Amino acid sequence: MCSDSIFHLPFSQRGSAGLQSYRRSQRPLQNLVQLSSDFCGVLKSGKIMTVVLGEKALTGARMPRMSSCLSELTRLVLRQRFKALFTLTISFFVFFATVMYWRTGENAVGQLYRLPMLSRDAQFLPCLLRPSTAEPHPSPGDVFFVETSEQTNPGYLFTCSVESAARAHPGTRVVVLMKGLANGNGSLPNHWGFSLLGCFPNVEIRPLDLPELFSGTPLAKWYLQPDHQKEPYYLPVLSDACRIAIMWKFGGIYLDTDFIVLKNLKNLTNTLGLQAQGVLNGAFLSFTPKHEFMELCMQDFVENYSGWIWGHVGPWLLTRVFKKWCSISNIQNNMSCKGVRALSPEGFYPIRWEDWKKLFDTISSSELHRLLHNTYAVHVWNKLSHGTRLEITSQGLMAQLYSQFCPATSMKMKKDSEEQSWPLTLPVGPWLQGGSPA
């Protein structure tokens, strides 16, 4: 039999014999058949020998039992072909199934709202909408903004805050949590603000699920008491509760939506800022997850709660807890104790709330540079400054900040100003008031 066939011939013999035959043959197909027959005959004799093809090979002379050997060789070649075809088919289906699995998995991760395509009045924006992919839950190191009202129509200051943070942190997720989306259908309203923010691949818009956020914290029981919603400062109080819960659960950076971010904030850890001498403000917070300082803030929130005193669970809460944390009676600028740092006012509040009108004063570029030399972000005190007309093309401090640090929003404002033929007015949102002066 020829079951061993030419495929098991020692390589040196197989190569030399086959190459010599091929070079001498003028009829390749006929020669290949004869060559196969000769090899089978050599193997059948049980001897390892050098095969030299002569005239008999060229004239079609046959070795004994050539037909049986060729039949065996043909079946072997066909069997190998069927095996190769079967292997390729299985490999293709495995690859196709794997691709479909991962594509389905990416579409099913989390509830991330798809940002709409740029609306007609936003086509001028100097960026392109890009799809974003994300994990289902916030992760340590994210930048957070929170809106505790039901509004889903972000204004200029809102978009400027998020845009400036996204530009300053291109490799970090900027997560905007909005209560008004909690019962949504998975799509955002067709609003120019969402189209603008869609230009930044690191910006994510998510629903704010308050029961889920407060679960597992001392704030859960407080939130479930319905009488709090009748209090005059409920929305800013709710904002104060959200920020300390986020910092404790997830860590990262929290910012009010009336900030304009100038620099990357990732080098600030377990840090908050003084808004004035001896008074801390929670409009900016940066902490690692499950930090004890934030846990003490939540405990103080519940134990000393009063929703009828402005700032009692906001700036005054942080000030109380920091003094206890450090066992001090006065907080000094840039002081640190037990790993928590209180930055001086120039870090985040270079314009005092009493001087908020300076935000609209004309200022030279050199003066602006000196003013903001040691500043990370500018808090614009929206509770006081809202409703003020802003000449976006002027050399006012606010106009220059918009132009430099949120240019897409600035361009949108300029376009709207030209169409309306009058200065724009900064809008206010109830969600902005939590970090305002005490």
N, C-alpha and C positions, 0 to 999 in steps of 0.2 A: 504494500500500500504506500501511498504518498502522503500520509497524514502529516509528516513533519514538514513537507513542502520546502520551497526555496527560502522561505522566511526564516528558517532555522539553520541555514547554511552558515558556516563561519564567515565573518564579514570580509576577510581578505580574499577568500575564494569567490564569494558572491560578487564582490565589486570588480575583480580583475576579469572574471569570465564574462560578466554582463557587459562591461565597457568595451572589451575587445570585440565581442559579437556585434554590438551596436555600431561600432565604427566601420566594420567591414560589410555590413548588410546594406543592400540597396533596396530591400523590401522590409521595412521595420516591423510591420505587423506579423508577416510570415516568420521572420527571424525571431520575434519575441516568443511565438508559440513553440518554435523548435528549441529555443534556449531553455524554456521552461521544461520541455520534455527531457532534454539532456541532463539538466540538473536533477530531475527526479530519478533518472537512471543512475546517476552517480550516488545519490543517497541510498537508493535501493541496494546497491552493491555493498554498502557498508564501509566503503573506503573513502578516505579524504584524499583527493587528488586534484591536480591542476587540470582544468578542462580547456582544451584548445579547439576551437571550432574550425573545421576545414570545409572542403568542398561539399561534403555530405550535408553539412548544416545548411549551406546555401541552396542546395538542390532539393531540400525537403526530406532527407533521409530520416527515418524514425527509429527511436530506441524501442526496446520491448515494452509492451503494455503502455504505450504512449497515450492511447485514448482514455484508459482508466486514470492515469496520472493527471491528464488535462481536466478530466471531469472533477477530480478531487480539488485541483487548483482553482477551478472556476467557482465551485461551491464555497471554498475558503474566502475568495475575494468578495463574493456577493455577501457572505455572512459578515465580513468586516465592514462592508458598506452599510448594511442594515444597522449594525451596532453604532456606527458613527452617526447615521441619520437619527437614530433613536436618542442618542446622547445629546445631540444638538437640539432636538425638539424639546426634551425635558428641560434643558438649560434655559431655553427661551421662555418657557412657561414659568419657571422659577423666578427669572429676572423680572418678567412682567408682573407677577403677583407681588414681588417685593416692592417695586415702584408704586403700584397702586396702594399698597398698605401704607407706605410712608406719606403719600399724598393725602390719603384719607385721614391719617393721624394728625397731620399739620392743620387740616381744616377743622378738626374736632377739638383742638386744644383751647380750653378756656373760653370766656365770653369776651372777645375783643371786638369792639365796634369798628366796622369798616368805615373809613373816612370817605365821604362822597367825592365824586369827581368835581373839579373846579366849576363853580357856577359861572353863569355868563358874566357877572360883574366882577369876577375874581380872576379872569383869564390873564390879566396883566401881571400877576404875581411872578417874581423872578425865580421861580423854582417849579419843580415838577412833582406831582403826586406820586408817591411810591408805596407799594404795599408793605405792611409791616407784619412780622411774625413775632410771637411773644409767648412766654410761659403763662400758665393760667393764673398764677398768683404773683403778687409783688415779691421782689427779692431784695435782700440787703443791699443798700447802696443806691436805691432808686431815689429820684427827686419827685416829691409829691406836692400836688396842688389839690385843694378840696373846695367844692361848692356845696353848701348845705341847704341852699334854697332849691326850689323846683325849676328855676330858670334854666333854659337850654339855648340862650341866645347871647353868647359871649360878646362883650364890647371891646373897644380898642385897648383899654388897659389890661383886660384879661388876656387877650391874645399877645400883647406885648410882653407880659410877664412870662407866659409859657414859651414864646418864641425866644426871648433872651436867655432863658434857662436852657432850652434845647441847643442853642448855638454855643453856649459856654460849656456844655457837657455833651459833646457829640457821641461819645462812647457809652453814655449812660441813659437808661430809660427814664423818661419824664412822664409820670403817670398823673393824669387828671381824673379825679374821682368826682362824679356829679350825681347828686341825689335825684335830680330830675330824670335820669336815665334808668333808675332802678327797676321800673316797670315797663321798660321799652320793649321793642320788638327786634332788637339787634341791629338797628340802623340809626344813624344820626340824622337830625333834622337838616334840611337843605339850607344851610346858613353859611355866609361867607367866612365866618370865624373858623368853622370846622374845616372848610376847604383850605384856608390859609395854613392852619396847623397841620393839615395833611401833607404839606410840603416837607415836613421833617420826619424822617423814618424812625426816630427815637421817641416820638410823642405817641402816647397811647391814651385813648379816652375810655374810661371804664365807669360802670354804674357804682354808686356809693351805696353799699348794702350795710345800713347802720346796725341792725341786729347782729349780723355776722361780725362786723368790726368790733362791737363791744362785747361779744361773747367771750367768756373766759377772763374778763377783766372786772375790777370793782365798779366800772361804769355801767355794767349791764343792768343792774337793778335800778339805778338812777334813770336810765333811758326809758325803762318800761313804765315809769310813773307818768300818767297822762297830764297831770296838772301843770307840769313844767312848760307845756306848749302855750299856756296862757300868760307866761311871764313876758315882760316888755323886751327883754334882751335875749329871747330864746335862741334866735339864729346865731348870733355871735357866741353865745354860751355853747351851743351845739358844735360850732367850729372849734372852740377851745377844747372840748372833749375829744373831738375827732383827732386833732393833731397829736395829743399826748398818747392816745391809744395807738395811732399809727407808728409813732416813734417806739413805743414799747413792743408792739407786736413784730414790726418789720425792720425798724431802724431805717437809716438813710437820712435824707434831707427833706424838711418841710419848709414851704414858703407860702406866705399869703399871696393872693393874686393882685396885690397892688405893689409888688416889687418889680424893679427893673434890674436884672442880674448883669453885672459887669465882668465878673471873673469866675473861673472854675472854683467850686466850693468843696471839692472832694478831700482837700487836705485838712478840713475842719471836722474834727470828731469830738463828740460829747461836748458840744459848744452851743452857747446861746448868746444873745447880745443885749447890752444895756441900751435902753432908749434914752435915758437921761441918768444923771448922777444917782446911783443907788436903786434904780428901778429897771428891772428886766422886762423884756418883751418876747412873746412867743411867736411873732410873725416869722421869725427864722429859728429853726431848731435843727440840730444835727447830732444824732445819737446812734449808738450801736443797739442791736435788738436786745430786749429784755434787760435794759440797764436799770439799775436800782433807783437812780434819780427819777426816771420816768414812772416807775412803780410808786414812789413816794408822792409824785404829783397826782396820780390817779386817786390814791388814798386821801390826800388832802382835798381833792375836788369833792369827794363824797362826804367826808367827815365835816368839812367846813363850808358846805354848799350854801350859796345864796344867789338866786337868780335875779334879785331885785337891786343889786349893787353893781354898777358898771365896772367891769374889769376885775371883779372879785375872784373869779376862777380863771382869769387870763393873766395879765401882767402881775397883779398882786399875788396870785397863787405861786407863780414861778419865783417871785422875790421872797416870799415866805419860806418856800421849800429850800431855796439856795442858802438862805441864812441859817436854817436848821442844819442843812447838810454840812456847812462849814463851821457851824457854831460861832457865828459872828453877828454883829449888830449893824454893820455898814458894809456895802459891797463896793470894792474899789475897781477901777478900770483895769481890764486885762488880768484879773486875778484868777488863779486856779486853785482848786482844792479838791482832794480825793478824785482826781482825774476829770473834773468838770471845769470848764473854763467860761468866764464871762467877758466877752469882748467889749472894748470901749465903744461909745456911740458912733464914732466915725466908721466902724466896720460895716454897719447896716442901717444906721439912722443918722447920716451926716447932716440932714436937715431936721431940726427939732420940730415936733408937731406944732409948737407955738409959732414957728416961722414958715409954715407950709406955703405961704404966698411967694416965698423966694423961688419956689419951683417954677414959677412962670416969669421970673425976672430975666432980663437979658444978661448974658454972661459971656465973656470972651473965652476962646478955646484954652488959653493959658490959665485963666482963672478956674475953668472947669477941671483942667488937669490937676491943679493944686488942691482943689476941693475934694477930688475923688482919688487922690493918690493912694490912700490906705483904705479904700472902700471896696467891699466885695459886691454889694448890691445896694440900691437906693430904695428906701421905703417912701412912698409918696402920699401916705396918710389919706387914703381915698375917702374916708368918712368925712374929712374936712374939705378936701379939694374937689370932690365931685360937683358937677354943675358949673365948674369954672371953664370959660372959653379958652381954648388952646389954639394959638396960631402955629400950626405945624410947620410952616415955612420960616418961622422967626428964629432968632438966636437965643430964645429963652432956654433955660436949663432943661425943662421937660422936653421941649422940641428937639434939642440936641441929643438927649438921651435916647429918644425914640429913633432918631436918624441913625445913630451909631450902633445901638444894641438890639433894636428890633426893626430893621430896615423894611421888611415886608409889610409889617403893620403900618409903618410910617408912610410907605408908598400908597397903601390903601387909603389912609387918612387924607393924603394930598389929593388923590383922585376924587374922593367924596367931597372934599372942601371945594374943589374946582367946580364940581357939578352943582353944589348947593349955593355957592357964591357967598358963604359967610363962614366965620371961624367955627370949628367944631367944639362941642361940649363934651367933657369927659363924663361918661355915664357912671352910675353907682350900681353895685349889686349887693344885696344883703349879705352874701357870703364873704364880702371883703371886710366886714366891720370887726371881726374877731380880734384882729391885731392892732386896732386903733388905740389912741392914747387912753390911759386910765383916767 
